[in-house]
Amino acid sequence: MDLTTSYLGLKLKNPIVVGSSTFTGTVDGIVKCAKAGAGAVVLKSLFEEQILSDIKKEEGYTDIYNSNPDADLYMKTFLRGNEIAIYENLIREAKKAVDIPIIASINCADKGEWISFAKELQDAGADALELNIAVSPFDKDVPSKDIEDEVVNIFKEVKKAVSIPVSVKLGDHFTNIGNIAFRLSMADAAGLVLFNRFYNPTIDIDNMKVVPGSALSVEEENSNTLRWISLLTAQEIPCDLSASTGVHTANDLVRQLLAGAESVQVCSALYRNGIDHITTMLKGLEDWMKKHNFNSICDFRGKCSASADVKVFERLQYLRRNNDLN
Ligand SMILES: Cc1cc2nc3c(=O)[nH]c(=O)nc-3n(C[C@H](O)[C@H](O)[C@H](O)COP(=O)(O)O)c2cc1C
């Protein structure tokens, strides 16, 4: 049974990628993912925002230098460099420990840092880069086009600076996902990860406080991903697609491949079931392929993104009163 797939120009032994998470933030976690059979891992993101907040927490240090600006700059540079050195070390050690591709992930607050972080992680040996781009769509004065331009420009700047494949992980807060996907692919994105699942706050009505919602997805959340993987495959967007959010079972994996994904990213399913769930999903994929007489992924990948099915995926409204609920 040939489970290999090509993702970001890398040959993966199977399409299961462990998504950016705490599993992929340590060498030990990455080794466990590889042992369970993962085709690749995306490292926990290097967050510039986190580095900046760590620097802020340390701000008391300036007192000992009587707020000397040179000392301040020195400490900031040191703290930033230290965080990046830890991440670079993670890449180097992971590369030594496992033989699956290591995809680094960055999220930056500042425009210039995307480029310097990308170069440094490439130099540390990352096989590819995933840009976790989340430009907040919460300011009513900013037109959608400005946000989309910013996403595309960040990508273009990073792409110019590195030679390894670069993918973009997007949220689904876009008016026309097809258009932003097309623009990124035309700018030479090697892949798109659809979708990031953002922090979802809710309200505790007894204490009347805003509290964090569940950090983990449920399986039912994968239908939006399935819709867009299928629609973008049918529209022949010229880059690889990785399905993320709500891929919990072997059946979900098969569905995303049938829709046209080159890979899937799993995260919540592993928090809920343990890392060995990767092995269970791969077994389920093989069983399904045997049952349907497929020898390789390319025998069936994209089979359900044919135009007839696309019409169903394009439909948004329930038309009849009763039948849709059956
Ligand atoms: C605990 C936790 C940590 C995460 N950390 C990151 C991260 O650092 N960078 C990132 O791009 N996504 C991160 N994610 C998002 C996941 O990679 C993934 O996109 C999301 O959980 C949806 O996939 P799932 O339904 O398989 O969980 C994190 C998710 C969880 C639950």
The ligand as an SDF file (V2000), in Angstrom:
LIG
                    3D

 31 33  0  0  0  0  0  0  0  0999 V2000
   -2.7200   23.6980   22.5110 C   0  0  0  0  0  0  0  0  0  0  0  0
   -2.6440   24.1870   21.0950 C   0  0  0  0  0  0  0  0  0  0  0  0
   -1.5300   24.8990   20.6720 C   0  0  0  0  0  0  0  0  0  0  0  0
   -1.4730   25.4070   19.3600 C   0  0  0  0  0  0  0  0  0  0  0  0
   -0.3790   26.1120   18.9660 N   0  0  0  0  0  0  0  0  0  0  0  0
   -0.3140   26.5720   17.6870 C   0  0  0  0  0  0  0  0  0  0  0  0
    0.8170   27.3010   17.2320 C   0  0  0  0  0  0  0  0  0  0  0  0
    1.7770   27.5560   17.9630 O   0  0  0  0  0  0  0  0  0  0  0  0
    0.8180   27.7270   15.9410 N   0  0  0  0  0  0  0  0  0  0  0  0
   -0.1990   27.4620   15.0680 C   0  0  0  0  0  0  0  0  0  0  0  0
   -0.1130   27.8450   13.8940 O   0  0  0  0  0  0  0  0  0  0  0  0
   -1.2820   26.7660   15.4750 N   0  0  0  0  0  0  0  0  0  0  0  0
   -1.3620   26.3280   16.7440 C   0  0  0  0  0  0  0  0  0  0  0  0
   -2.4620   25.6290   17.1580 N   0  0  0  0  0  0  0  0  0  0  0  0
   -3.5430   25.3820   16.1860 C   0  0  0  0  0  0  0  0  0  0  0  0
   -3.4070   23.9780   15.5910 C   0  0  0  0  0  0  0  0  0  0  0  0
   -2.1820   23.8180   14.8910 O   0  0  0  0  0  0  0  0  0  0  0  0
   -4.5510   23.6660   14.6190 C   0  0  0  0  0  0  0  0  0  0  0  0
   -4.4960   24.5430   13.5010 O   0  0  0  0  0  0  0  0  0  0  0  0
   -5.9230   23.8140   15.2530 C   0  0  0  0  0  0  0  0  0  0  0  0
   -5.9400   23.2560   16.5550 O   0  0  0  0  0  0  0  0  0  0  0  0
   -7.0000   23.1320   14.3970 C   0  0  0  0  0  0  0  0  0  0  0  0
   -6.6980   21.7770   14.1590 O   0  0  0  0  0  0  0  0  0  0  0  0
   -7.3760   20.5790   15.0140 P   0  0  0  0  0  0  0  0  0  0  0  0
   -8.8240   20.6370   14.7910 O   0  0  0  0  0  0  0  0  0  0  0  0
   -6.7320   19.3340   14.5090 O   0  0  0  0  0  0  0  0  0  0  0  0
   -7.0240   20.8520   16.4500 O   0  0  0  0  0  0  0  0  0  0  0  0
   -2.5390   25.1440   18.4600 C   0  0  0  0  0  0  0  0  0  0  0  0
   -3.6500   24.4030   18.9050 C   0  0  0  0  0  0  0  0  0  0  0  0
   -3.7180   23.9340   20.2060 C   0  0  0  0  0  0  0  0  0  0  0  0
   -4.9320   23.1550   20.6370 C   0  0  0  0  0  0  0  0  0  0  0  0
  1  2  1  0
  2  3  1  0
  2 30  2  0
  3  4  2  0
  4  5  1  0
  4 28  1  0
  5  6  2  0
  6  7  1  0
  6 13  1  0
  7  8  2  0
  7  9  1  0
  9 10  1  0
 10 11  2  0
 10 12  1  0
 12 13  2  0
 13 14  1  0
 14 15  1  0
 14 28  1  0
 15 16  1  0
 16 17  1  0
 16 18  1  0
 18 19  1  0
 18 20  1  0
 20 21  1  0
 20 22  1  0
 22 23  1  0
 23 24  1  0
 24 25  2  0
 24 26  1  0
 24 27  1  0
 28 29  2  0
 29 30  1  0
 30 31  1  0
M  END
$$$$
